[in-house]
Every structure is written in C-alpha cells, then in structure tokens.
Amino acid sequence: MRDWEEGRKDREESQKRLLESLSMSISNLGRGWKIYRRSLLAMLGLLMVLSVSMVAIFADEIAVQHPYRNLTDTEDKWSNNPDQQESPPFSEECSLREQKITTNPSSPLFSETVVAESVNKVSGSIAYGYYTDVLSITEIIKIENDRGYDQDISLITIDPDNSSLFVLSPDLYGNSSHYTGVWVTYLYENEDMSHWWLPEGYDTCIFGTNKEGHDVFSKVVYGARVSLTIGITVATLTVTIGTIVGSISGYYGGRIDEVIMRICDVFFAIPGLILAMAFVAAMRSVSSLTFPVWLGILLPVLMLAYFLNSHLSTTVLSGDERVSDQAMGMLMGNRSLLVGLLAFLFFVGWLPAFAWPDFFGVSHSRGWRLISSLVVIVLLVGIILADRRFVQKNSLDGALTRIGSSFDWTNPWRYLNFRTVVVFLSMAILFKLSGNEGPEIVLIKDFDKLWQVQFALIFTGWPGYARLIRGQVLYVKEMAFVEAAKSVGAPPSRIMFRHILPNAWAPLLVAFTLDIGGTILSASGLSFLGLGAAPYTAEWGLMISESRVAFQRAPHMMLYPGLAIAVTVLGFNLLGDGIRDVVDPKNRR
Amino acid sequence: MRLHEFVVRRVLLLIPVMIGVAVFTFAVAQIIPGDPAALQCGDKCGLIVGYDDDGKPITAHQANRERLRLDDPVSLQFERYITDLINGDWGESQKNGRPVIDIIKTSAPVTLEMAFFSLMIAYPLGIFLGIISAVRQDRMFDHVSRFFAIAFVSLPIFWFAMLLQLYFATGPQVGGICDPIFGTEGGCFPIFDRHDQSYTYPLDGYHSLYPESGTGFHLIDSWFVTDAKLAELPSEFDTNRELFMDTLIHLVLPCSALGIASSGSLLRYMRASLLEVLHEDYVRTARAKGLSEFRVVVVHACRNAMVPIVTILGFSIGGAIGGAVLTESVFGIHGMGTVAVLGILQLEYQIVMGVTLLTSVIFLLSNLIVDIAYAIVDPRVRLE
C-alpha cells in the first residue's frame, strides 16, 4: 500500500483534469444556451416548465387548502339544492357553512352547546378518512328546519366566551316541532383560506370548488406534483431500460438484435394507449410490488458476474495455455449452461409451489438474510476488486496485499470506477431491502393505481428508446475511435459506457424531454378513462373526468385542470424542441 | 427486387409480429387475476348441476372450468387459443355469453368510421397549413402556426373534445358560442352518441335499427335502412335520408376533435419535409425557368414533399385509433374504445384482449398497405 503523501502528484493531476473538463463542459453549455436563447418559443417552454416545477415543489406553500379538504359542507346542502352543486370560480362559499344541529333532548347526540365544526374528508393515497375542524363563527345567517322553512334567528346564539360554540335556546329544544333537527347556516373565519400570497380579506376559492367541496385551485396545484412525478419517473425508467436493451441490441447485433427488435415490433404493433390499458387491466389486483429474496441477491451477483466475465475473457483467456486456463475456458465455454441454470432458477422462483425462500435462509429471519447476502457480496467484491490476477495465479499468496492495494487511495480514479459504484450501490440496496420482514422484498409498498399507471407506461414506453439507442449505437459503433478502443482490448462494457453512449446522448435527451410531456398526457388520459388514479386524487385527468357530470353547468371544474395539463405538456414539448435545436444543428430551420 | 417479391417478404415479416401479439394477449389473459369460471356463474357457483361417473356432485363452477378447459396445461391452452383465433372464435363475454367477435363486429366499424373522417380532416388541414408555413418561413404566420401545431400536440384530446362540447353543443349552453351563429333553434352539433335515439348498447348487442346483415358502419347502414323498418321503430325519422344526415352530423364534433388534434403533428412533418425539398436543386431550376412561385411550390416541390407524409399515414391510423378511445368516451360513442374500457372495468378480459388484437391487426395492415403503396410509387424502397 502506498503512502498518502506519495500519491499527491497523481491527485493534483487528476484534479487539474477534472477542472479542465468541467470548464470545457461549462463553455459548451454556454454555447448551447446562446443557441437556445434565440428561440422565443423555446424560452417560453423553459419558463413554463420552470414555473410548473416551482408550483409542484412549493405546492404546500402555494396551495390554499389541503386538496382533499371539504371546504363547504356541501354534501348536506346539495341534497337540498341540486342546482348549486358546484360553486363557480371566485366563490365566497369557502367561508360559508351549513350544519345540522340535533335538537331532540332525548337524543344521545344532544347537548345545549354545539361545536361548530366541519367534517373534512382527507384521503391519503388509498385510505379515505375523515377529520373535523373546529370553526370560529363570525355570523349566523339563517336557521332552517328540516323542511327548509326559515326559523327565528335568535334561537341559536354564539357563545360570547368561545366563538366556536353555538348556544341553543330552550325555545328550540323545548319545542317538539323542532325535534327533527335544524340547519344553521353561518359565516366562519376561514383562517386556512387567508394565505400569505392572497390579498387581505380575499378568502375565496380562486378556481371554485368541485362537487366534493374540494378547492379546485389547491387540487390543480397538488396535481402538478402528481403529474410531474409520473412524467419524470416514467421517462427516467423508460430511458434506462430502453438504453440498456437498445445498446445490447445494437452492440452485439446478430440473433440477440433480431429477437429484441421483433419484441419491439410487437409492442409497436399495438396502439400505445390500448396497450397501456391492457397492462393496467393485468395489474388490477396487484397491491404491492414484491420480489423474492433470492432475486434480490441474485441480481447484484449477476451484475457482478457480468463484469467478472468480461475480466476473465480479457485477462485469462488471452494468456498462454495452462491447466487453470483450460479449466476456465471450459467454464466459459459452458457459460450458456450457467446462464440457462440461472434463468431456470429465476423462472422457477415465480412458481409458488417451489419453496424458494428457504433456499438461502435456514429461517426467514432478517439477520440471516442480511448476513448470507452480505457474505455472497463481499466474497465477490473481494475477488473482483482486489485481485484480478487471482484466477491467473490460482493461489492466495499475497492476496491480502493485493486487496489492500486495491483500496489504494493514491489513485483517485479508483473511487470513480463504475464497477465500484455498482458494487457499493448493490450492497446498499441489499442492506436496505433485507430489512423487510417476510420471505419477500417489498419494492413498492403501496402499489396503488398511480403506480400501476406508471408501470404500464414504462412497459409500453421502452421499445421506442430501445430502437432509438440501437440506431445511435449502430451509427457510433462504426466510428474510428471505437475501433481503436477495441483494438487495445477494452472490454465491451467499457466501450459501451465510455465510448459509445457518451456520443449517443443527444437524441436521447430530446426524446426524454418530449417523453415527459407525452407521459403526462397518457397518464391523464388513463385517469380520465377511470383506469388511472384512485377516486378523489388530485390528478388532472381524473379531475376532468369527475367534472363530466356537470361540466356544462360548471365548466370551471374542467377548464383549469385541462389548462394545467396543456401548459405543462406544451412546456415540455417546447423545451424538447429547443434542446433539439441546440444539440442537432441539422434541424435548426 | 420485384414488386411481388417485396410484397411477399413484407407479408411474411408480419407473421412473427402477429404471433407475438397473440402471445402477448394470451399472456396478459393468463396473468390477470381472477377465475373466469367463477365470474361466469357468479353467486350460483355452488349449485350442483350434475354428477360425474363416480357419483360425486359437480358444481356449476367445476362445470364451467371443465367447459372452458381451464385445468389444461398452459401449452395446450395456448395452442387452442391460437386455433380458436384463426377459426374466428375470440372467446365470449363472461357475463352474458355474447361472442367477443360479435361485440367487436358492431363496435369496430364505429371507431374506424371516426378514425377515417378524422384523418380526412387532419390531412388536408395539416398539409395545407404546413405548406403555407414552409413558404412563409420565419414570418409571423409561420411562428403562429408552429406554435399552434405544438399546442395541439400538447392538448389532452379528451379536454379538447369537452371544450368543443361546451362551446358547440346543441341547446342553451353556458357560454356556448353557437346560438348567435346558427340561429335561435339552439345550436350547432349534437354532442352525444351516433343518433338522436340510441339503439346500440356496447356489450349487450346491437338493437334492431339496422338489418342484422348490416356493415356496422352507421353511415352506410343508415343510408340503406328501409323506410318500412324506420316506420315500425319508435323513431322520429321519417326517411332514411334524415337518419343519414343525423348520423353524419353526429360525427362532426368527435371527428373535428380528433382531426384537429392530430393535424398539429402533420403540419410539422409537412413543413419540415417541404423546407427540405425547397432547398433542392430542381426547385432552384424551376424558379430559374421563371415559373410562378405557386407552380414551383405546388407542382414541383409539394409532390416530393408529400412522400414522407404518406408514409406516416400508417402511424396516423394507429394514433387515431388510440385517440378515438378517449374521444369515444367523451362523446358516448360505442366504439372499440368504449368496449375496451367497459371490458376492463367489468373484468371482461376476453373483450379487452380481442380489442387489443384487432387494433394491432388494423394497425399492421394499414402499415403494410402504406409500405406497398410506397414501394409502387418509389421503386428505390424495394432495393433495401
């Protein structure tokens, strides 16, 4: 192991190089920005995307109300007056409430003082619960009996000490004609509605309320969060999957390429929305996304094995013929068998009849799972990180020093090594996931309808990227620098990640940006059809769908969410077009 | 390569894709949770319907499983699925036992009709605006139309359709802009269904307005429906011409929604393609000959610029069918999209899979036709 001081020169050199590349990329960015700035539409798009993102990030600050909060106790009121089911924009209804008061003294609910409170519905992602808010009364407007006739307003007074208490007069509960209860309409101090950015005294619902009494403005604001999350999650995951599949297809070519492209053809043959619908239908009863523990262990191991494989083929098989090499060659020759075995394990694991979880654990205890998986990982990490010559020399002599030198901190690049990152990441993920109880690792606990939509869109989206990346890889693969890298013996993974992909990112970035918009559109479309978000969620498509019963009488319920979708998607589309102009000068017309 | 060779090759290439789609629909139907047999008998599953050879009772549930042969191995089921598909047996609705192929027969033409007319709106509109936009490149018109093109691509189509409903609906509307334009009788266009009186029900069947042997295309069927048939129905239409006009007018809003929304991308394609062509040498030659600008653009440039537009026709059909799902839902039209959505909501997976299969067949066939047409027009394509 070398000393810290010894490596100083190396570190300074690498620092210098890092700074150089950083300044170069900054100047590149500056040039791109100059081109981007020229287009008015692109700037408009950037502005839209930024403002929607800001709204999504600061939704808690901007929104006036919790999106599921029932501002007016409208359900009671509407049963009396169906014409006013939805309050129009800029309505004062948010500070007006009608409450039923029990006036029958023999009823268990009866008391002489009644708390003014509103029953609010609050729904989390799945649960749909209630809570009550105590309101501070400012004025009693009218009192009606059960049949809707106005009563004397002095029958109920406000408690002078506590402004949130009604005091019933004995005339009210002593009179048997009121025994069915009365409805009191009152104004209340809506503290939640007076907000820092609203002008003083302007406690109205800006976009009105919907028929549940939810504030449409707050729902639209929170909807930005939902939509952007869906858009970015789906686009990121589809890009990742598509890039992996597409680069494998393009780089290796041949039969793999043929198979992958035929699979893509199948996906392309079905119109996107219908395909997504079929997937949503298939995932209908999935409530949480889990996978068996053995898979959680196998996947990182497989990944490591892949890198080990490329090392073996470059370091071992190219050397002179020795016994150990022949053994290794046999192993490599039969690697299709190994892969087949792993695939068999993989598929058999899905069958419930096979008690897989017991394969790795004597028990299902979390400690055992943790230890066993860590042992596997550490073993492989040790071998790969420490000792690439282990297989060659076939002995453990000096293995310790070699392991030590692999953690050589004088070489700064080692920390940035892709393989190291992968190993540490998989360790961290494994460590985290092993904490779950039960024989399965829970990846997504609440696999609610929003997740189902996201999965359906990911599943339908990746072939497009795969084809795009494949084309790029085929194009870049033929260039001279890739040939050069191959001729000096760089392994495929290195060529892929260091040489080909960095040169193929431009169309990917454009497609990614455009895809965020497209995903938001499809997700809202699915929600609109009733196949997406759960009822009452603050999702724009769902809000439009819920407004359909009365949109001709109350267009505000559909106008604002639709406008929000349009602005967001338009923003991403304009942004994507602008980026295309920057990265692809051919299209700049 | 000769033309017929090209066609044969292209058709042969379709086969693996079709098999893949069938595998996909089969797999989804397998993965989907729930027992079709139990769904079919509902709360009568426990009823004993007979006895087997050993004298053991057979419940309705078991009988259903036997009839649907759900206990067979997956490979056998798949084999039977494929043969059934080829023989035209696409399964049946689990609730009322109607064959899926019947449901699709009544719903698919409705969607196709809509997709066709929407493309009839989208193509002329997109191409015309695209040409003007390219000719007046970087002028005001260009900027405005490009912005609107992107805006129409970004609009959620269901929302756009609802806006049309809001502003062009028949009858006294809040904020409707129709009344002043079209007179007092309230309104422009009907906003719901395919007739004023609906005779179709998506999953239950086709109700007796048209003859059983009808094509399913409402426009065609309404043209050929006999006056005698109309007279015995409780309808307000006296002649089939009235009915035809009614069906036609019911198409206006849905097709405009779909057509205008998809014209945006066509405009962009046309503009880009025409700009490319306008920089070619032969256009410069044509200009140098002193031809009028109109003749240069329309006769010389547009013809060549149209070729890529024709190739995306296949994709437009796919897009139109996808968009039709949403538009149908808004306008209450009982096409394939409505059927698919109802199928999913009512757990009728056979129907969903049938619709998926059929849309992919339509999509693939339209792409095939476009490719062949392209190969006829441009022989270079065949050389690949």
Chai-1 contact restraints between the chains, C-beta under 6 A:
chainA,res_idxA,chainB,res_idxB,connection_type,confidence,min_distance_angstrom,max_distance_angstrom,comment,restraint_id
A,R262,B,P16,contact,1.0,0.0,6.0,A-B,restraint_1
A,D265,B,V17,contact,1.0,0.0,6.0,A-B,restraint_2
A,V266,B,V17,contact,1.0,0.0,6.0,A-B,restraint_3
A,V266,B,G20,contact,1.0,0.0,6.0,A-B,restraint_4
A,V266,B,V21,contact,1.0,0.0,6.0,A-B,restraint_5
A,V266,B,F24,contact,1.0,0.0,6.0,A-B,restraint_6
A,A269,B,V17,contact,1.0,0.0,6.0,A-B,restraint_7
A,A269,B,V21,contact,1.0,0.0,6.0,A-B,restraint_8
A,A269,B,S360,contact,1.0,0.0,6.0,A-B,restraint_9
A,A269,B,F363,contact,1.0,0.0,6.0,A-B,restraint_10
A,A269,B,L364,contact,1.0,0.0,6.0,A-B,restraint_11
A,I270,B,T356,contact,1.0,0.0,6.0,A-B,restraint_12
A,I270,B,S360,contact,1.0,0.0,6.0,A-B,restraint_13
A,P271,B,G318,contact,1.0,0.0,6.0,A-B,restraint_14
A,P271,B,I321,contact,1.0,0.0,6.0,A-B,restraint_15
A,P271,B,G322,contact,1.0,0.0,6.0,A-B,restraint_16
A,P271,B,T359,contact,1.0,0.0,6.0,A-B,restraint_17
A,G272,B,G322,contact,1.0,0.0,6.0,A-B,restraint_18
A,L273,B,G322,contact,1.0,0.0,6.0,A-B,restraint_19
A,L273,B,V325,contact,1.0,0.0,6.0,A-B,restraint_20
A,I274,B,T356,contact,1.0,0.0,6.0,A-B,restraint_21
A,I274,B,T359,contact,1.0,0.0,6.0,A-B,restraint_22
A,M277,B,A340,contact,1.0,0.0,6.0,A-B,restraint_23
A,A278,B,V28,contact,1.0,0.0,6.0,A-B,restraint_24
A,A278,B,V352,contact,1.0,0.0,6.0,A-B,restraint_25
A,A278,B,T356,contact,1.0,0.0,6.0,A-B,restraint_26
A,A281,B,I344,contact,1.0,0.0,6.0,A-B,restraint_27
A,A281,B,V352,contact,1.0,0.0,6.0,A-B,restraint_28
A,A282,B,V28,contact,1.0,0.0,6.0,A-B,restraint_29
A,A282,B,I31,contact,1.0,0.0,6.0,A-B,restraint_30
A,A282,B,I32,contact,1.0,0.0,6.0,A-B,restraint_31
A,S285,B,P33,contact,1.0,0.0,6.0,A-B,restraint_32
A,L521,B,P156,contact,1.0,0.0,6.0,A-B,restraint_33
A,S524,B,P156,contact,1.0,0.0,6.0,A-B,restraint_34
A,G525,B,L326,contact,1.0,0.0,6.0,A-B,restraint_35
A,F528,B,F158,contact,1.0,0.0,6.0,A-B,restraint_36
A,L529,B,S329,contact,1.0,0.0,6.0,A-B,restraint_37
A,L529,B,V341,contact,1.0,0.0,6.0,A-B,restraint_38
A,I544,B,W159,contact,1.0,0.0,6.0,A-B,restraint_39
A,Q552,B,Q173,contact,1.0,0.0,6.0,A-B,restraint_40
A,P555,B,L166,contact,1.0,0.0,6.0,A-B,restraint_41
A,M558,B,M162,contact,1.0,0.0,6.0,A-B,restraint_42
A,G562,B,W159,contact,1.0,0.0,6.0,A-B,restraint_43
A,I565,B,P156,contact,1.0,0.0,6.0,A-B,restraint_44
A,A566,B,S154,contact,1.0,0.0,6.0,A-B,restraint_45
A,A566,B,L155,contact,1.0,0.0,6.0,A-B,restraint_46
A,V569,B,S154,contact,1.0,0.0,6.0,A-B,restraint_47
A,L570,B,A151,contact,1.0,0.0,6.0,A-B,restraint_48
A,L570,B,S154,contact,1.0,0.0,6.0,A-B,restraint_49
A,N573,B,I150,contact,1.0,0.0,6.0,A-B,restraint_50
A,N573,B,S154,contact,1.0,0.0,6.0,A-B,restraint_51
A,R589,B,L275,contact,1.0,0.0,6.0,A-B,restraint_52
